[in-house]
């Protein structure tokens, strides 16, 4: 098994588009993802979303934005937080967080989903 999970995370082809999130709230955004590895129940992959806005309920995850620009509102039991994301942003989402993703420029991230 190769240790190289992806030769180029910025341009790797991702499978067919899926609906973005649980509820589209603006535009017609779509999402794509590719699982790269799942050692010991920890999923590592690439995910991208086209411009528009969608709501979702999150899993326990850490991600790094590789390209694009978005505004994400994260609502948890404790508070609401507005995140401005660009290439290089590193974010921690907790299982159950409710999010609204407003993607301004196609957003691609490398994620690590925790068990």
SELUM-691701 format. One record per residue: residue number from 1; x, y, z of N, C-alpha, C in turn. Coordinates in steps of 0.1 Angstrom, whole numbers, plus 5000, padded with zeros to 4 digits. Each point is the difference from the previous one (the first is absolute). Layout:
N
[NUM; [X; Y; Z]; [X; Y; Z]; [X; Y; Z]]
...
end
This chain:
115
[1; [5008; 4988; 5000]; [4992; 5012; 5000]; [5009; 5012; 5000]]
[2; [4997; 5010; 4991]; [5008; 5012; 4999]; [4997; 5009; 5011]]
[3; [5011; 5007; 5005]; [4999; 5010; 5010]; [4995; 5014; 4994]]
[4; [5001; 5001; 4987]; [4995; 5012; 4993]; [4985; 4999; 4998]]
[5; [4992; 5008; 5007]; [4986; 4999; 4999]; [4994; 5007; 4988]]
[6; [5007; 5011; 4996]; [4995; 5008; 4989]; [5012; 5008; 4995]]
[7; [5003; 4999; 4987]; [5012; 5007; 4994]; [4997; 5015; 4999]]
[8; [4988; 5005; 4999]; [4997; 5014; 4999]; [4986; 5003; 5005]]
[9; [4999; 5004; 5012]; [4987; 5002; 5007]; [4992; 5011; 4994]]
[10; [5007; 5010; 4993]; [4993; 5011; 4994]; [4993; 4997; 4987]]
[11; [5005; 4990; 4993]; [4994; 4997; 4987]; [4995; 4986; 4999]]
[12; [5000; 4992; 5010]; [4995; 4986; 4999]; [4986; 5000; 4996]]
[13; [4996; 4991; 4991]; [4987; 4998; 4996]; [4991; 4994; 5011]]
[14; [4989; 5006; 5002]; [4991; 4995; 5010]; [4987; 4994; 4993]]
[15; [4994; 4990; 5007]; [4989; 4993; 4994]; [4988; 5010; 4997]]
[16; [4989; 4994; 4994]; [4989; 5008; 4996]; [4994; 5009; 5011]]
[17; [4994; 5011; 4996]; [4995; 5010; 5009]; [4988; 4994; 5008]]
[18; [4999; 5004; 5012]; [4989; 4997; 5009]; [4993; 5013; 5005]]
[19; [4988; 4999; 5005]; [4994; 5012; 5006]; [5009; 5005; 5011]]
[20; [5001; 5013; 5002]; [5008; 5006; 5010]; [4992; 5001; 5013]]
[21; [5005; 4994; 5010]; [4994; 5001; 5013]; [4986; 4993; 5001]]
[22; [4993; 5003; 5011]; [4987; 4994; 5002]; [4989; 5009; 4994]]
[23; [5003; 5013; 4999]; [4990; 5010; 4994]; [5007; 5011; 4993]]
[24; [4997; 5001; 4987]; [5005; 5011; 4992]; [4992; 5013; 5003]]
[25; [5007; 5011; 5003]; [4993; 5012; 5004]; [5002; 5011; 4990]]
[26; [5010; 4999; 4991]; [5002; 5010; 4989]; [5008; 4994; 4989]]
[27; [4995; 5003; 4988]; [5007; 4995; 4988]; [4998; 4985; 4998]]
[28; [5009; 4994; 4993]; [4999; 4985; 4997]; [5013; 4993; 5003]]
[29; [5005; 5002; 5012]; [5014; 4994; 5003]; [4999; 4985; 5000]]
[30; [5012; 4994; 4996]; [5002; 4986; 5000]; [5013; 4997; 5008]]
[31; [5001; 4988; 5004]; [5012; 4996; 5008]; [5006; 4987; 4994]]
[32; [5012; 4998; 5001]; [5007; 4988; 4996]; [5010; 4996; 5011]]
[33; [5002; 4987; 5002]; [5011; 4996; 5009]; [5006; 4987; 4996]]
[34; [5012; 4998; 5005]; [5008; 4988; 4997]; [5007; 4996; 5013]]
[35; [4997; 4988; 5004]; [5006; 4995; 5012]; [5014; 4995; 4996]]
[36; [5010; 5004; 5006]; [5014; 4997; 4997]; [5005; 4988; 5009]]
[37; [4996; 5000; 5012]; [5004; 4989; 5009]; [4991; 5000; 5012]]
[38; [5000; 4989; 5007]; [4992; 4998; 5012]; [5007; 4991; 5010]]
[39; [5012; 5004; 5005]; [5007; 4992; 5010]; [4993; 5001; 5013]]
[40; [4998; 4989; 5007]; [4995; 4999; 5013]; [4987; 5008; 5002]]
[41; [4992; 5001; 4990]; [4987; 5007; 5001]; [5001; 5015; 4998]]
[42; [5011; 5005; 4997]; [5002; 5014; 4997]; [5000; 5002; 4985]]
[43; [4990; 5008; 4995]; [4999; 5002; 4986]; [5007; 5012; 4996]]
[44; [5008; 4999; 4989]; [5008; 5011; 4994]; [4995; 5001; 4986]]
[45; [4997; 5013; 4996]; [4996; 5001; 4986]; [5000; 5014; 4995]]
[46; [4995; 5002; 4988]; [4999; 5013; 4993]; [4985; 5002; 4999]]
[47; [4996; 5013; 5001]; [4986; 5004; 4999]; [5000; 5014; 4993]]
[48; [4990; 5002; 4991]; [4999; 5013; 4994]; [4985; 5004; 4998]]
[49; [4997; 5013; 5000]; [4987; 5004; 4998]; [5000; 5012; 4991]]
[50; [4990; 5001; 4991]; [4999; 5010; 4990]; [4993; 5012; 5006]]
[51; [5001; 5012; 4994]; [4993; 5012; 5006]; [4985; 4998; 5003]]
[52; [4996; 5006; 5011]; [4986; 4999; 5004]; [5000; 4999; 5015]]
[53; [4989; 4996; 5006]; [4999; 4999; 5015]; [4992; 4988; 5003]]
[54; [5004; 4993; 5011]; [4994; 4988; 5004]; [5002; 4998; 5015]]
[55; [4990; 4994; 5007]; [5001; 4997; 5014]; [5003; 4985; 5002]]
[56; [5007; 4997; 5011]; [5004; 4986; 5002]; [5002; 4998; 5015]]
[57; [5000; 4987; 5005]; [5004; 4996; 5013]; [5013; 4993; 4999]]
[58; [5009; 5004; 5008]; [5014; 4996; 4998]; [5004; 4987; 5008]]
[59; [5010; 4994; 4996]; [5007; 4989; 5007]; [5011; 5006; 5007]]
[60; [5007; 4992; 5009]; [5012; 5005; 5007]; [5011; 5000; 4989]]
[61; [5006; 5012; 4997]; [5009; 5001; 4989]; [5009; 5012; 5002]]
[62; [5012; 4998; 4994]; [5010; 5011; 4998]; [5003; 5001; 4986]]
[63; [5000; 5012; 4994]; [5003; 5002; 4986]; [5009; 5012; 4997]]
[64; [5007; 4999; 4989]; [5008; 5011; 4995]; [4995; 5004; 4986]]
[65; [4997; 5013; 4998]; [4995; 5005; 4987]; [5012; 5000; 4991]]
[66; [4998; 4993; 4988]; [5011; 5000; 4990]; [4999; 5012; 4990]]
[67; [4987; 5003; 4997]; [4997; 5010; 4990]; [4986; 5005; 5002]]
[68; [4997; 5012; 4995]; [4987; 5006; 5000]; [4998; 5009; 5011]]
[69; [4987; 5004; 5001]; [4996; 5010; 5011]; [4986; 4998; 5004]]
[70; [4997; 5000; 5013]; [4987; 4997; 5005]; [4998; 5007; 5014]]
[71; [4987; 5002; 5003]; [4997; 5005; 5013]; [4991; 4988; 5006]]
[72; [5004; 4996; 5012]; [4993; 4989; 5007]; [4995; 5005; 5014]]
[73; [4987; 4999; 5002]; [4994; 5003; 5013]; [4999; 4986; 5007]]
[74; [5006; 4999; 5012]; [5000; 4988; 5008]; [4991; 5003; 5012]]
[75; [4990; 4992; 5002]; [4991; 5001; 5011]; [5001; 4988; 5009]]
[76; [5004; 5002; 5012]; [5001; 4988; 5009]; [4992; 5003; 5012]]
[77; [5000; 4991; 5010]; [4992; 5002; 5012]; [5005; 5012; 5008]]
[78; [5013; 5004; 4998]; [5006; 5010; 5008]; [4998; 5014; 4994]]
[79; [5002; 5001; 4986]; [5000; 5013; 4994]; [4999; 4999; 4985]]
[80; [5000; 5011; 4993]; [5001; 5001; 4986]; [5013; 5007; 4996]]
[81; [5006; 4995; 4989]; [5013; 5006; 4996]; [5000; 5001; 4985]]
[82; [5005; 5012; 4995]; [5001; 5002; 4986]; [5015; 4998; 4996]]
[83; [5002; 4991; 4991]; [5014; 4997; 4995]; [5002; 5005; 4986]]
[84; [5010; 5008; 4997]; [5004; 5004; 4986]; [5011; 4991; 4996]]
[85; [4997; 4991; 4990]; [5010; 4990; 4996]; [5007; 5004; 4987]]
[86; [5013; 4998; 4999]; [5008; 5001; 4988]; [5010; 4990; 5001]]
[87; [5008; 4998; 4989]; [5011; 4990; 4999]; [5009; 5002; 5013]]
[88; [5002; 4989; 5006]; [5008; 5000; 5012]; [4993; 5000; 5013]]
[89; [4987; 5003; 5000]; [4992; 5000; 5012]; [4999; 4985; 5006]]
[90; [5002; 4999; 5013]; [4999; 4987; 5007]; [4988; 5001; 5010]]
[91; [4991; 4990; 4999]; [4988; 5001; 5008]; [4997; 4987; 5007]]
[92; [4994; 5001; 5012]; [4996; 4988; 5007]; [4984; 5001; 5002]]
[93; [4993; 4990; 4995]; [4986; 5000; 5002]; [4997; 4988; 5009]]
[94; [4989; 5002; 5008]; [4997; 4989; 5010]; [4987; 4993; 4995]]
[95; [4999; 4987; 5003]; [4988; 4993; 4996]; [4988; 5007; 5005]]
[96; [4990; 5002; 4992]; [4987; 5006; 5003]; [5000; 5015; 4998]]
[97; [5011; 5006; 4997]; [5000; 5015; 4996]; [4991; 5001; 4988]]
[98; [4992; 5011; 5000]; [4991; 5003; 4989]; [5008; 5011; 4992]]
[99; [5002; 4998; 4987]; [5007; 5010; 4992]; [4992; 5005; 4988]]
[100; [5003; 5012; 4997]; [4995; 5006; 4987]; [5013; 5004; 4992]]
[101; [5002; 4993; 4989]; [5011; 5003; 4991]; [4996; 5009; 4989]]
[102; [5006; 5011; 4999]; [4998; 5009; 4989]; [5013; 5001; 4992]]
[103; [5000; 4993; 4989]; [5013; 4999; 4992]; [5000; 5011; 4989]]
[104; [5010; 5009; 5000]; [5001; 5011; 4991]; [5009; 4996; 4988]]
[105; [5010; 4992; 5002]; [5009; 4994; 4990]; [5001; 4985; 5002]]
[106; [4999; 4992; 4990]; [5001; 4985; 5003]; [5010; 4997; 5011]]
[107; [4995; 4993; 5010]; [5008; 4997; 5012]; [5004; 4985; 5000]]
[108; [5013; 4998; 5002]; [5005; 4986; 5001]; [5008; 4999; 5013]]
[109; [4997; 4989; 5008]; [5007; 4998; 5013]; [5005; 4986; 5001]]
[110; [5010; 4998; 5008]; [5005; 4987; 5004]; [4995; 4998; 5014]]
[111; [4992; 4990; 5002]; [4994; 4998; 5013]; [5005; 4987; 5007]]
[112; [4999; 5000; 5013]; [5003; 4988; 5009]; [4987; 4999; 5008]]
[113; [4993; 4990; 4998]; [4987; 4997; 5008]; [5004; 4990; 5011]]
[114; [4997; 5004; 5012]; [5004; 4992; 5011]; [4988; 4990; 5004]]
[115; [5004; 4989; 5006]; [4990; 4990; 5003]; [4991; 5004; 5012]]
end
